[in-house]
Amino acid sequence: MTQRGHVLDDAWYLGYAAGSLASEAETVLVQSHVELNSDAQARVARLNRIGGVLLDRMPVGEALPFSADDLLEMVEGSDPGAIEEIWAGESAAVPAALDGVDLPPTLARYLAGSAARVKWEFLGPGLRKRILWRGEDGTRLWLLKAQPGVAIPQHGHSGSELTLVLKGSFWDGDQEYRRGDVEEAHEDVEHDIRIGTGGECICLALTRGKLKFDNPLLTAFQAFTGL
């Protein structure tokens, strides 16, 4: 399914808070999203607070008797000042930009520390890509740069896809995604993406497997794009 909101499923935030995400690419994308999105920050802060207390009180070896939703409900109405205090040390940005967009600190550090200096490559009319990381299971962390008003043809997925907006906006159906928002799509979804008309859009994407196009010409073109 597609997550029709601007934040991720709570399992992602639990994995992030516990330091148990599956790869460096997942960590970079989720942490960058948290740095840009105040709703995500609040979720992680709540999970950190209540999770730490409950873990301290649980007998060794016993499973936690609650879900991510339970955790969020337990701390609903908690002091917002405490949440701000948790994030006070996380706001100092690393001076870095990409094509005029301020980068979240985690992504800035990742790009600065990357051995590869990858240039923007042609992806299609008005579209450019920049591969940052490849996993052994066909997972890729990459940047997409799209010109305003560009439509990405209808496509499906052979695996999951997370798309974080760094600059500008895009539409999927009647849902708009802006800076800090994440769309989560899975194998059972096909969608048409339209870039917002207000300006250039730059996204950080984490995809597993290749995209699936209905148009056979676009399928053949994938041999050149690597996506």
C-alpha positions in Angstrom: 0.0 0.0 0.0 0.9 3.7 -0.1 1.2 5.6 3.1 -1.1 8.6 2.4 0.3 10.9 4.9 3.4 13.0 5.5 5.0 10.7 8.1 6.1 7.1 8.2 4.6 4.0 9.8 5.5 4.0 13.5 7.7 0.9 13.1 10.2 3.1 11.2 10.5 5.5 14.2 10.9 2.6 16.6 13.7 1.2 14.5 15.3 4.6 14.3 15.0 5.3 18.0 16.4 1.9 18.8 19.3 2.2 16.3 18.1 -1.0 14.5 17.3 0.1 11.0 18.5 -2.4 8.4 21.1 -0.3 6.5 23.0 3.0 6.4 20.7 4.1 3.6 17.6 3.6 5.8 19.3 5.5 8.6 20.2 8.5 6.4 16.8 8.8 4.9 14.8 8.3 8.1 17.0 10.6 10.2 17.0 13.3 7.5 13.2 13.1 7.5 13.1 13.4 11.3 15.3 16.4 11.2 13.0 18.2 8.7 9.6 17.1 10.0 8.3 18.4 13.4 5.6 15.7 13.5 8.2 13.0 13.1 10.4 14.6 15.8 7.5 14.5 18.2 6.8 10.8 17.5 10.5 9.9 18.0 10.7 12.0 21.2 7.7 10.3 22.7 8.9 6.8 21.8 12.3 7.6 23.3 10.8 8.9 26.6 8.3 6.2 27.3 10.3 3.4 25.8 13.3 4.2 28.0 11.2 4.2 31.1 9.4 1.0 30.3 12.6 -0.9 29.2 14.2 0.0 32.6 11.2 -1.5 34.4 10.8 -4.7 32.3 12.2 -8.0 33.7 15.2 -9.2 31.6 14.2 -11.5 28.7 10.5 -10.6 28.6 8.8 -9.3 25.4 7.3 -5.8 25.5 3.5 -6.1 25.9 2.7 -3.0 23.7 2.8 -1.8 20.2 4.1 1.4 18.7 0.5 2.8 18.8 0.3 1.9 22.4 3.4 3.9 23.1 2.2 7.0 21.4 -1.2 6.8 23.3 0.6 6.4 26.6 2.4 9.7 26.3 -0.5 11.6 24.6 -0.8 14.9 26.3 2.7 14.8 27.8 4.6 18.0 28.4 5.6 19.5 25.0 8.5 21.3 26.8 10.1 17.9 27.5 10.0 17.1 23.8 11.6 20.4 22.8 14.4 19.6 25.4 15.2 16.3 23.8 15.7 17.9 20.4 17.6 21.0 21.7 20.9 19.5 20.9 19.9 18.4 17.4 19.1 21.7 15.7 22.6 22.9 14.8 22.8 22.5 11.0 26.0 21.5 9.2 26.7 24.2 6.6 25.9 22.4 3.4 23.6 22.9 0.4 22.7 21.1 -2.8 21.6 23.2 -5.8 20.3 25.9 -3.6 18.5 23.7 -1.0 19.6 23.5 2.6 20.3 19.9 3.5 19.3 18.2 6.7 22.5 17.7 8.8 22.6 13.9 8.5 22.4 14.0 4.7 25.0 16.8 4.6 27.4 14.8 6.7 26.8 11.7 4.5 27.5 13.5 1.3 30.6 15.2 2.7 31.9 11.9 3.9 31.1 9.9 0.8 34.1 8.7 -1.2 32.1 8.9 -4.5 31.6 12.3 -6.1 28.6 11.5 -8.3 27.3 13.9 -10.9 23.7 14.4 -11.9 22.7 12.0 -14.7 19.9 12.1 -17.3 16.8 10.2 -16.2 14.2 11.7 -18.6 12.9 15.0 -19.9 13.2 17.4 -17.0 14.5 14.7 -14.7 18.0 14.0 -13.3 19.2 11.4 -10.8 22.3 10.9 -8.6 22.9 7.5 -7.1 24.4 7.7 -3.6 24.4 4.1 -2.4 23.7 0.6 -3.6 22.9 -2.4 -1.5 23.4 -6.1 -2.3 19.6 -6.7 -2.5 19.0 -4.2 -5.3 18.3 -1.3 -2.9 19.4 2.2 -3.9 19.6 5.5 -2.1 19.5 8.3 -4.7 18.6 11.9 -5.4 15.9 12.9 -7.9 15.9 16.4 -9.3 12.8 17.3 -11.3 11.7 20.5 -13.1 8.3 22.1 -12.2 5.3 20.6 -13.8 7.0 17.4 -15.0 4.9 14.3 -14.9 6.5 10.9 -14.1 4.7 8.2 -16.1 2.5 5.7 -14.3 4.6 3.0 -12.7 4.6 0.3 -10.1 7.2 -1.2 -7.8 9.0 -4.5 -7.5 9.9 -3.5 -4.0 9.3 -0.8 -1.4 10.0 2.9 -2.0 10.5 5.8 0.4 10.6 9.3 -1.0 11.6 12.3 1.1 11.1 15.8 -0.2 14.0 18.1 0.3 12.9 21.0 -2.0 9.7 21.9 -3.8 6.8 19.5 -3.9 5.1 16.7 -5.8 1.6 15.3 -6.1 0.4 11.7 -6.0 -3.3 11.8 -6.8 -4.8 14.4 -4.6 -2.0 14.2 -2.0 0.7 16.9 -2.0 4.1 16.2 -0.5 6.4 19.1 0.6 9.8 19.6 2.3 10.2 17.1 5.1 7.3 14.9 4.0 7.8 11.2 3.1 5.7 9.0 0.8 6.0 5.2 1.4 4.9 3.0 -1.5 5.0 -0.8 -1.8 4.6 -3.5 -4.4 0.8 -3.3 -4.7 0.6 0.4 -5.7 0.8 2.1 -9.1 0.8 5.8 -9.3 1.4 8.9 -11.4 3.7 11.5 -9.9 3.3 15.1 -10.8 5.9 17.7 -9.8 4.5 20.9 -8.3 4.4 24.0 -10.5 5.9 26.3 -7.9 9.6 25.4 -8.6 12.2 22.7 -8.9 11.7 19.6 -6.8 14.6 17.6 -5.2 13.9 14.3 -3.3 15.9 11.7 -1.5 14.6 8.2 -2.5 15.3 4.7 -1.1 14.0 2.1 -3.5 14.2 -1.7 -3.4 14.1 -3.4 -6.8 13.3 -1.7 -10.1 10.3 0.4 -11.1 7.7 -1.3 -13.3 6.3 0.7 -16.2 3.2 -0.2 -18.3 4.8 1.4 -21.4 7.2 -1.1 -23.0 9.3 1.8 -24.4 9.9 3.1 -20.9 10.7 -0.5 -19.7 13.4 -0.7 -22.4 14.7 2.7 -21.4 15.4 1.4 -17.9 18.5 -0.3 -19.2 20.1 3.1 -19.5 18.8 4.7 -16.3 19.5 1.8 -13.9 16.2 2.2 -12.2 
